Amino acid sequence: MRTLEECRNEIFRIGEEKIRKRRKARKTAVLCAPIFVAAVLILGVILPDVGIEKNDSAAAEGANAAGVETAAPIVCDMAKIIETESGNITLKEGEEAENLHTVIKDICGKDELSSCDIEDENYRIVFYSEGREIESYIVSGKLLAVENSEYAAELNKEDLEKLKKIIAP
Amino acid sequence: MDSGAVSYRRFLDGDKDAFDDIIKELFHNLVFFIDRYVQDVHASEDIAIDTFSELIVHKNRYNFKVSLKTYLFMIGRSRALDYVRRRRIINFSGLSEAEDLEDGKVLEEEILSSERKRILSAALSKLPDEMRAAIHLVYFEDMTYGDAAKIMKKSRKQIDNLLYRGKKELRIILGEDGELLL
């Protein structure tokens, strides 16, 4: 057994050690508090916003998977063919603007559009949906250009025939 | 205010020697009380040291409403119970039993001045923990039922019952001679 003097020294040693530990823990808490607050802010404010976006896209995907109708694609209901040279160009009888729109989209989608300069403009095709202009193309010789861009697709024989079927000179 | 509390007040006011007075007055009694639960003098001594260190670490925790002895015994009891609980999980490899017994006797002689108390103390070891602690506090530490109840976190009635049943058990253990001791 220890003497009272030894016990006294041990009591003070343990006491001071405990006080040191408490001070250290308090210091750590003070240092960690800003990090904790920042983490809470990130988790509570920033991530939920990202989560909402994710949820929206996930919900749309889910709706598609479930066969729920999403917003319908814009349907072209009118096309104006503006003649720039001689000749009168219109849609053939019985043809609809949407058919021409589809054909032109096919042509543009089939080829990789290459950059080009349109010098001579034969005619311009402008598509409308509910009175609002949605797209416009320029036909120049064997080129079909997307207006207000530098891209154009080359019209091959097949493409020209498809156009001829819809457009009446 | 009891003498322990007066000394502690002096210690809080900056008199370091006052703590020595508290140690002299209460340390061995606390070790002896803790040993009633722990049954290992060396472990009891460590627990008592840890209990006393609380007076240094948490200087404002003691509110001077109970005696310092009661306060220390309350902490000591809870630490002792923690130790006993832990010991059930971990097997401690302590000192040899003979050495432990020797130290136990030294402590007993220091605390228990009369032969009567020594005989009673030996018989106490055969009683259950709570009964042993209640008898120890009232008969060996001369505490009131109220203080013993506070330390053991029981009501005065429960302490009364523990003492009644404890005395009954002791009479059986000590036989006819025991009648005279109680």
Interface residues (C-beta under 8 A of the other chain):
Chain A: M1 R2 L4 C7 R8 E10 I11 F12 I14 G15 E16 K18 I19 R22
Chain B: F19 D20 I23 K24 F27 H28 V41 H42 E45 A48 I49 D50 F52 S53 L55 I56 V57 D103 V106 L107
